[in-house]
């Protein structure tokens, strides 16, 4: 059984190796936060995509949670091309600045992360992706553009554009959505229909009463412990099944 997501994993947890790493990308150096079991071997890789406030402490904590579950988790700073997440420090300025980052840029940087991870001695070559909010949409978009993925998870993210590009997705997909999310929920049924038409595996769950960003335990207005715990268990089990 997966652990709960509502506790913080110590950044200095002695069972993990957690650090910032850098590797070459299409438009210069890409930075990412990498966390993995210290002595782990043959690990599945999980690429973690942040919300619209950048690579903040909460997302690094999510990566450590995946590492505690036995994965090598890499959270890419998708704001690297506009100076990096650190300069915005999770502020409202970040949500404005990230509008300059498009799906093509993100897919290139995530591909660079995937290629970097495939060269590491402790992985098994299987790669999944998970994104939250802004990152949820980027997770789905990336899945339409990269044939090397073995699993993809979207937390309350926007649909790919055009929607029929889901026909390019090479792997099973899981969706975790919030019922009280008026910007995202109208897209869920069309996405389900498009996935079904394309013959793709799509495991969808909508959480009654939950709001957008229900997984973020640093956001008291949005965090929903029951929904977050259930979605976490679903996500971890999905990755264990597809990345083993």
HUZIJO-V701241 format. One line per field, one symbol per residue. phi: phi as a letter, one per 30 degrees, with the letter a starting at -180 (. if undefined). burial: b if it has 16 or more other ideal C-beta (glycine too) atoms within 10 Angstrom, else e. Layout:
phi=???
burial=???
This chain:
phi=.dddcdccdeeceddccbadbbadbdbjdccaccbadecdbhddccdccdddcjdceddddedddddddjcccbcdddcedcjjdedchiddedddddddccdddddddddddddddddddcccjcbcbbbbheddddddedddcbdcdcabbcchcdddbddddddddcbdbbbcbcdcbddceddddededdddedicdbccbcceidceiddddccddcebeddddddddedddddddccd
burial=ebeebeeebeeeeeebbbeeeebebeeeebbbbbbbbeebeebbbbbbbbbbbbbbebbbbbbbbbbbbbbbbbbbbbbbbbeebeebebeeebeebbeebebebbbbbbbbbbebbeeeebbeebbbbbbbbbbbbbbbbbbbbbeebbbbbbbbbbbbeebebbeebebbbbbbbbeebeebeebbeebeebbeeeebebeeeebeebbbbbbbbeeeebbbeebbbbbbebbbebbbebbe
